[in-house]
C-alpha cells in the first residue's frame, strides 16, 4: 500500500490531535508543597506603577516564592508617602500575600526629611499602612536627637509615632513645629 501526501498529512493530524487530548501538553501542574519554592528570583527589581507614575519599588538579591509567602534576601524598598520618600532596608524580609511584610535583622527605616529608625525586626501592615516593632526595642534619630524605646507604632499616613519605655535626648534645633 502506497502512502500518498493526503494520507500522510491526515495521519499526522490524527497523531497530533491524539497527543493533545491524551498527553495534555497544555496542562501545567503547580507544586503546592510546603517548603518547596514555586519561583526564584535573583537580583530582581519590582515596581508599583499607578496612573500617577511609579509609587514604590523593591529590589533584592534573591527571592523565593512559596505558596503563601515570599522570602527576600537583602531587600530594599522605597515608597512615595504623604510625608516624603520612605525607604527600608533589612537582611531579610517575608512578604505575606497582601497582608504584610516582616523585615528582620539590621532593619533601617528612613524618610527623606532626615528621620530614621533602626531595629532588629519590624512588621508593616499593608492594609492599615502601619509599621510596628511588636514589643522589640528601637532607636529613632532626627538630626542630633535620639529616642530609644520599645513597642513602636508608626502610622505611615499621618506620620504619628507612638512607643513605650521611651528614653530621649532631644536637641532644641531638631524640634518640629
N, C-alpha and C positions, 0 to 999 in steps of 0.2 A: 504494500500500500504506500503510495506516494503522499507526502505531506506538502500541500501547496501553501502559498502565503496566507490565504484566508484561514485555513485550518490552524496554521502556526500562531497567528495573532489571536484567534478565538481561544486556543488552548492557553496561551499566555495570559489572556484576560481572565479566564476561569481560575487559573492558579493564583493570580494577584487578588481576585475577589475572595477566594478561599482563604488566603493568607490574612487579609484584612479582617474577616469575620471570625476566623478560628484562632489566629495567633494574636490578635488585638495589639498591633504595634502602636496604635494611637493612644493606648491607655497607659498612664503613669501611676504607679502606686507610690504613695507618700509614706515614709517610715515615721511612725509615731511612737517610737520607743523613748522612754525617759533616759536621759544621759547620752543620747546619740544626737549630735548636731545635724540639722537638716541642711544648713547652708553655712559656709565660712567665707568671711571677707578678710582680705589682707590689705593693709594700708589704704583705707577707704575714706570717702567723704560723702556726707548725706546732707541735702539741703531741704529746708521747708520753704516752699515757694507759694506765695499767696498773690491775689490781684495787686497788692501793694508792693510786691517785689520779694526779695529774699529776706525772711524774718528770722531765720535760725539756720545754723549749720553745725554739723558734728563731724569730727574725724577721729580716727583711732588707728592703732597699729594692727589690731586683729580683732575680729568679732565672730562669735559662733552663735547661730540662731537655733534655738531649741523650740520645742512645741509651744511653750507658753512664756518664754523669756529669751532675751539676748544677752550674752556676756561679752563685754568690750574691754580690751586691754588698752591702757593709756588713752582714755577718752579725753577729748577737749570739745566743749560745746560753747557756742556763742549765740545769744538771743537778743533781739531788739525788744526792750521793755519800756513802759512809760517813764522809768527813771534813768534811761540810757541803755548803753550796750552792756550786757551782763555776760561774763564768761565763767566757766567752771572747768577745772582740771582735776584728775584723780589718777590713781594707779589702775583702778578697775571700776567698771560700772555694770549694773544689772538693770536692763530695761524690761519692765513687766508690761505686757500688752495693754496699751492705752490707759494704764493705771498710774504708774510712777517709775521713777528712776532712783536706784540706790547706788550712791557713789561711796567707794571705800578706799582707805589708805591715802594719806597726804592729799586730802581734798582742799582745793583752793578756789573759793568763790569770790569774784571781784566785779565791781561796776566801773564804768568809765569815769565816774566822778571822784575816783580815788579811794572808795570804800572797799574793804576786803575782809573775808572771814577764812580762817583755816581751822580744820578739824580732821578727825580720822574717819568719820562716817557721817553722811548726810543723806536724807531722803527728800525727793522732790515729787509732790503730788501733782500730776499733770492736769487733773480736773480743777482742783482748787488753786493751783499755781502758788503753792506754799512749800518752802524748804523747812526741814526740821532736823535737829540732831538727835531726837528721841532720847533725851537724858544724858547724852555724852557731852564732854567739855568742848569748848570752842574758844578761839581768840579772834576778836574783831579789831580792825585798825582803820583809822581815818586820820590822815596826816600824822601828827605826833601822838594822837590819842590812842590808848589801848584799853580794850574791855575784854575781860575774861569771865567765863561763866559756864553754865550747862543748860541743857534743855532749850536751846534756841529755836524760835519760830520766826521765820522771815516771810512776810506776805509780799509776794512779788508785785502785785497790782498797786498796793498803797505805799510800799516801801517800809511799812511798820515792822519793827523787830521787837520781840519780847524774849525774856530769858529768866532763868533762876540763878541764884547764888552769884550775883554779879560783883566783880571787883574791877574798878575802873580808874584809869588815870586820864583825865580829860584836859587837854591843852586848850586854853582860852581862845586861841586863834582858830581852832578847828570847830567851834560851835556853829551849828546850822540853825539859821533863824526860820 
